[in-house]
Amino acid sequence: MNHDPNDTAAGRQARDNPARPVVRVTRRLPAPVEAELSRRYDVTLNFSDMPFDRASLERAMVEADALVPTITDRIDAALLTMPGRRVRILANYGAGVDHIDLAAARAAGVVVTNTPGALTEATAELTILLILATSRRAVEGDRDLRAGAWPGWHPTHSIGQGLSGRTLGLIGFGRIAQETARLARAFGMRIAYYGRSPAAPELEAALEAVRMSSIMALAEAADVVSVHVPGGSETYRMIDASVFAAMRPGAIFVNTARGSVVDEAALAQALDTGKLLAAGLDVYENEPAVHPALLTHPRTVLLPHLGSATIEARTAMGMQAIANLDAFFSGREVPDRVA
């Protein structure tokens, strides 16, 4: 029998009380967010924190006015068009929405919102963490020390590379990439970027950022390449073997965006051949599974999707989702609408 996290006392109470909109939340959220949701709405919280299975999502779609999903929930056309659907808004907890069929939502008249901006600083900080960890071989050193394999200090042991004077190439130049560039400037890095359209001249001037003509041109120019584009069909495996082949020998690759953007087998091969010095990853195509060749490679730094994992960012994300719900149910323009 499938576990149904909707079938709780709180959920039954919410269904029996039509005075306020009924909201379903698919995962545990920070305590202040859950408290605020409970104050404003008839909310069903998922105290078990078990991911919703298909039956749970279907039940939520017909019993709630609003759903607060996360990246682990696949909201497809079948859910959005199912008979008796009651949900009118998906207040997504997170910036990325590639797990939601936006075209189907628009066709069904279901509003979709996200939480842009709330996780900008946290994700940019994590990007810098991965750049530092890979360039200075920090995880390798930690591993050797714990294993008793450190022979003691000597001049040629675990030599990495500094950041000052090196070029950080950013693929995508939205909020997170811009904040990453600002932080990287403090380390003396030069900034290059590729985006579909040029950034404002004053932003380029402030960051001393140079726009490259293509991803390939950026790959050829950068010492560190960091990905900052959304997931989805348009960006699926856009970083492939040809991009890695174009990168400088000894370059570093970092991804804190979406795992689907990268051909992970091609990345593993680029590491195996020694073309790349290292890779720092926070996201993976088939999360929580990690490509075996990346999982075992000695020159990868792998984190479990921690980009927004600060209490400040995760709380702000929840409050932003609540603001979207408040606007929707009060008949005002929804501030972070994506569909």
ZICOR-V314287 format. One record per backbone hydrogen bond with DSSP energy under -1.0 kcal/mol. CO is the residue of the C=O (numbers start at 1). NH is the residue of the N-H. If there is no record, write none. Layout:
# ZICOR-V314287
co = {CO | CO}
nh = {NH | NH}
This chain:
# ZICOR-V314287
co = {4 | 6 | 8 | 9 | 10 | 11 | 12 | 14 | 21 | 22 | 22 | 23 | 24 | 30 | 30 | 31 | 32 | 33 | 34 | 35 | 36 | 37 | 41 | 42 | 44 | 45 | 46 | 53 | 54 | 55 | 56 | 57 | 58 | 59 | 60 | 61 | 61 | 65 | 66 | 67 | 68 | 69 | 70 | 75 | 76 | 77 | 82 | 88 | 89 | 90 | 90 | 92 | 94 | 97 | 99 | 100 | 101 | 102 | 103 | 104 | 105 | 111 | 112 | 112 | 113 | 117 | 119 | 120 | 121 | 122 | 123 | 124 | 125 | 126 | 127 | 128 | 129 | 130 | 131 | 132 | 133 | 135 | 137 | 138 | 139 | 140 | 141 | 142 | 143 | 144 | 145 | 154 | 163 | 166 | 167 | 167 | 168 | 169 | 170 | 171 | 174 | 175 | 176 | 177 | 178 | 179 | 180 | 181 | 184 | 184 | 185 | 188 | 190 | 191 | 192 | 193 | 194 | 200 | 201 | 202 | 203 | 204 | 210 | 214 | 215 | 216 | 217 | 218 | 223 | 224 | 225 | 226 | 235 | 239 | 240 | 241 | 242 | 248 | 251 | 252 | 253 | 254 | 255 | 258 | 259 | 260 | 261 | 262 | 263 | 264 | 265 | 266 | 267 | 268 | 269 | 270 | 270 | 275 | 278 | 279 | 280 | 281 | 282 | 284 | 286 | 291 | 291 | 292 | 297 | 299 | 301 | 303 | 306 | 308 | 310 | 311 | 312 | 313 | 314 | 315 | 316 | 317 | 318 | 319 | 320 | 321 | 322 | 323 | 324 | 325 | 326 | 327 | 328 | 336}
nh = {7 | 8 | 12 | 13 | 14 | 15 | 16 | 17 | 42 | 65 | 66 | 44 | 68 | 33 | 34 | 35 | 36 | 37 | 38 | 39 | 40 | 41 | 43 | 23 | 25 | 47 | 49 | 57 | 58 | 59 | 60 | 61 | 62 | 63 | 64 | 86 | 87 | 88 | 24 | 91 | 26 | 93 | 73 | 101 | 80 | 81 | 85 | 111 | 67 | 92 | 113 | 94 | 115 | 100 | 75 | 102 | 105 | 106 | 107 | 108 | 110 | 90 | 338 | 339 | 92 | 120 | 123 | 124 | 125 | 126 | 127 | 128 | 129 | 130 | 131 | 132 | 133 | 134 | 135 | 136 | 138 | 161 | 141 | 142 | 143 | 144 | 145 | 146 | 147 | 149 | 148 | 157 | 166 | 190 | 223 | 224 | 192 | 226 | 194 | 228 | 178 | 179 | 180 | 181 | 182 | 183 | 184 | 185 | 187 | 189 | 188 | 165 | 168 | 210 | 170 | 212 | 172 | 204 | 205 | 206 | 207 | 209 | 193 | 218 | 219 | 220 | 221 | 222 | 252 | 169 | 254 | 171 | 238 | 263 | 244 | 245 | 246 | 251 | 277 | 225 | 280 | 227 | 282 | 261 | 262 | 237 | 239 | 264 | 267 | 268 | 269 | 270 | 271 | 272 | 273 | 275 | 276 | 250 | 253 | 301 | 255 | 303 | 305 | 287 | 289 | 294 | 295 | 296 | 300 | 279 | 281 | 305 | 309 | 310 | 314 | 315 | 316 | 317 | 318 | 319 | 320 | 321 | 322 | 323 | 324 | 325 | 326 | 327 | 328 | 329 | 330 | 332 | 331 | 114}
